Amino acid sequence: MKKIGICLLILCLAAGLTACAGAEETTVRVNEVTHSVFYAPLYAGMELGFFAEEGLALELTNGGGADKVMTALLTDAADIGLAGPESCIYVWQEGREDYAVVFAQLTKRDGSFLVGREAKGSFDWEQLRGSTVLGGRKGGVPEMTLEYVLRQHGLVPGEDVNVDTSVQFNMMAGAFTGGSGDYVTLFEPTATEVEREGRGVVLASLGQESGEIPYTAFFALKSTLRDRPELIDGFTRALRRSQTWVQEHSAAEIAEAIAPQFPDSDPELLTAVCQRHLDIDAWCAVPEMTKESFERLETVMRSAGELSEFADFDAIVDNSRG
């Protein structure tokens, strides 16, 4: 009887240890280009426990620019990068063997908005002629999309409009409100905050003007996809659930879910910003990137003079995860 009791005790202890081991989460270091409501599906999945249910604990770091996100990935300071997929194209073209591969797309439009110092009647892009626009880092998707939109409206960057690329991405709002430039392109909630403070006016959506492009995506090194497939697959499954959830819920519900990610923003502001992104259909419903949208991005890059030849879609994009 005593032996049976000891055996039962050992079995219980073993079961408890197994349960504890099963409850352990894998920390995933995600370096994001900026912290913005534009990435609401990611934050909703984190707050609703979708990633935790896959055994993943996300550790977010704000890179402050796509180039810095890629640097973090290449130096093993991050496991996954969230930024414009153009950075993956640049690295692939350098001939690096262990380059970054896109495995999930998050947004399908430019999420930035053109902000001016005042509204001059009904907005027309012709109003930018002869002005200076703070456009972000040269070669980044925000800046290239801006140039693409300007050309669509008959304005030649560098001739008709001065696009200032000297200000770092996360410093643009401060530079504009401090007096630099006539216009600036800003993400949310910064654009709405600047407007509410009376220091600028939101004039237009770059995303509506440019059409659908794979604006922001998750990527990891080839070696990570090869050596840690369970991490990438679990991350993608959680993201897919997050994207579905966002598609099925209202702006107010999305704002409530992501509120812990923006503790200094009031619910009304978050709801307004979420509605603005819903209105322009900014968020992907599924994580897969299409070849057609990838090639549209390359067209934007080529028109900006940042791409001499088309890249290999099958080499840079992996839609098989999750």
N, C-alpha and C positions, 0 to 999 in steps of 0.2 A: 504494500500500500504506500509505504514511504517512497519507494522507487517511482511509483506511478505519479505521486505528487511532485517529486523532483522533475520528472519528465514533463509534466504539464507546465510547471514553472518555467522550464527552459524553453518550451514551445511558445509560451506567452511572451517571454522576453524576446525571443527571436522574431515573433510576429510584430512586436512593438518596434523593434529596430528596423524591420523591413518597412513598416508604415512610415517611420521617421525618414528613412532613406528615400522613400517614394515621394515624400512631401518636400524634399529639397528642390530648390530652384536653381537653374543655371543663369548666372549673370551675363547679360548681353550688353556690351558697350555700344551704344548707338550715338554717333556724332551727327547732329542735325545742322543744316546750313543756317537756320535761325529758329527761334521759338515763336511760332505763329499759329493763329486760329486756322490758317490755311491748311494745317496738317491735322485738323480735328479728328479724322478717322483713326489716326495713330493714337492720339490721346484718349479718345473714347474707348478704344480697345484696352488700353492700359487701366483706365479707371473702372471699367466694367468687368475686369478680370479675365479677359479673353487670352491674354498672353500668359498670365499666371496659370491658367488651366492647361496650357501647353508646357508648363514647367519652366517658364522663362521670366526672369526678373530684369526689366529694361532699365539701364542706367544711361540717362540722357545727358549729353554734353552739347552745348551750343558752340558750333564751329565758327560762326561769324563769316561765312563765305564758302563757296563750293571748293575753292582751291585748298582751303584749310581743312575741310572735311576729307578731301582725298589725301592730303598729307597725313592726317591722323590714321587713315586706313593703311597707307603704305608703310607707316612707321610702327604699326602694331599698337597704336594708341586707341584703336576702335576696332570692333568686329564687323560693324555694319555702318555704312554711310547713308545719309539721306540728303540728297542735293539734286541738282540738275544732271541728267545723264550725259551731258556734253563732257563732263569731267572724265567719264569712262572712255569716251571716244578719244580724248586727248592722250590719255595714258596708253591706250591700245596702239595709237599711231606712233608712240615713242618706241614701240617694239619690246616693251617690258614683257617678260615671260609670265610672271604672276600678276596679271593685270586685273582690274576690277570688272565684275560682271553684274549687270542689272538682273535682279531676280523678281522684282515686284514694282509696279508703278502705283503711285499714290494720287497724283493730281494730273489732270489732262488739259489744263489751261494755265496761262499766266495768272498768278494770284495777286499781282500788284496793280495799284491804281495810280493814275496820274493826279498829282495834287498841285494846285496853283496857289498863288497868294490871294487871289480874289476871283470871283465869277464875273466874267465880262459878257453878260447877256447869255444867250444860248451858245454853248461851247462848240467850237469848230477847231479842228486840228491846225487850220491855217493860222490860228492865233499864236502858235509856237514859232512861227517864222521870225528869225532874228533873235531868238531867245536862247537861254542856257538851261539845259535840263540835267539834273543830277541823275545819272542812269545806272550807277553801280559799276562793278568790276568789268573791264573790257574782256570780252570772251565768255562772260557768264550768260546764262540763258536770259535773265531779266534784261540785261543791257542789249543783247542781240535781238530780243523780241521787240524792245522799244525801237531799235533801228528799223526792224522789219515793218512795224506799224507806221513809222514815219514815212518810209518809202511808199507804203500803200496809199498814203495820203498826199503823195507828190512832194514830200520834203526830203531833201538829201542830207543825211547826217554829216556834219563837218563843213557843210556849205550853207544850207538854209537854217540849220539848227545846230548849236554847239552842244554835243553830248559830253558832259563832264564825267570821266571815269576815274577820277583821282580820289574819290571819297570811298572809304570802305563801306561795305554793305550795311553793317550794323551801326554805322555812324551817320547815315544819310539824313535821317529825320532831324538829328541835332544840328547838322550842318545847314539844312534848309531853314529851320526855324531860327538859326543864328544869323541868317542873312545871305547864305550862299545860293546862287542859282535863282532862276525865275520859276522853275517847276522842278518836281522831284517824283520819282516813282517809289511808292511805299507799299509794304505789305500790311495786312491787318494783324492785330487791332491798331497798329500805329497810325495808319491813315485816318481812321475814324477818330482816334484820340487827338490828333493834330487838328482835325476839323472842329471837334467839340471845344477845344481850347481857344478857338478863334484865330489860329495861327496858319490856317490854310483851308482850301476847299477841294474836296474830291470832285474831279471833273469827268473822268472816264475810266473804264475798265480796260486794261491792256489785254486781258484774256478774251473779252468779247470781240475786240478789234482784230486779234491775231488768229482766232480760230483754235481748234484743238491741236495741241502738241504734247508730247510726253514731258511735262514741265518738271516734275519732281519724282524721283524714284529711289528705291532702296537698292544698294549694291554692296557686294563683298568681294574679296579676292578670290580668284579661281581656286586657290589652295583651301580656302575656308569652305567653299561649296563642295570640294572633294573630300576634305577630311572631317567636316562637321555637318553632314547633310541633315541630321536630326534637328540641329539648331535652325538652319535655314528653312526646312520644311515646316517646323513648328511655328516659326515666326510668320511664314506666309499664310498658314492656315488661320492663325489668329487675326492677321490683317484682313483676310477675306471676310471673316465674320464681322469685323469692325466696319468694313466698307458696306456690307449688306445692312448692318444695323443703322448706319447713317442714312442710307437711302430710304429706309422705312420710317424714319422719325423726323419730327419737326425741328425747326431752328431752335425753339425754346428748349426742347428735350436734349438736343445736341449740346447746347450751351450749358445746361445743367450738368450733363455728364462730364464735360471737360473743365468745369469751373475750378476744380482743385489745381489744374495746371496754370491758371491765371488768377491767383489769389488777390491781386490788386485791381482786377477789373470787375465792374459791377455787372449783374445779370442782364440788365437792359442792353449794355454795350455788347456783351458776348452774343446775345440773341440777335442783335442787329447785324453784327459781323457775320455770324453763321448764315443768316438769311441772305446776306449779300453774296456769299459764296454759293449758296443753293441757287440763287437767281441766275448766276452766270454758268451754272453746271460745272463747277470746278473740280469736283471729286470723282475719282474713278469708281465704278460699281464693282469692278473686278480687278485683281492685281496684274493681269497679263498686259504686256505692251505689244501693240500691233506693229507690223513692219511698215504699214502705211504712215502711222503717226511718227515712227522713228525717222522715216525718210523726209517727212515734213520738217522735223527738227533740223535735219541736215541741210535742208533748203534754207532755213533761217540762218544757220551757221555759215553757209556759203555766201549768202547775200551780205553777211557782215564781214566777209573776208577772213573768216577763222577756220575754214575747211577747204582744202585743195582737192580732195577726192572722197568719195563716199566710203564709209566704213562697212565692215562685215556685220550685218544684223545678227546672224546666227552665232558669231563669235562673242558679241558684246551682250546679247540678251538671252536669258534662259527662262523660258516660260513654263518649265516643267516642275517647278517646286511646289510643295504643299500637296 
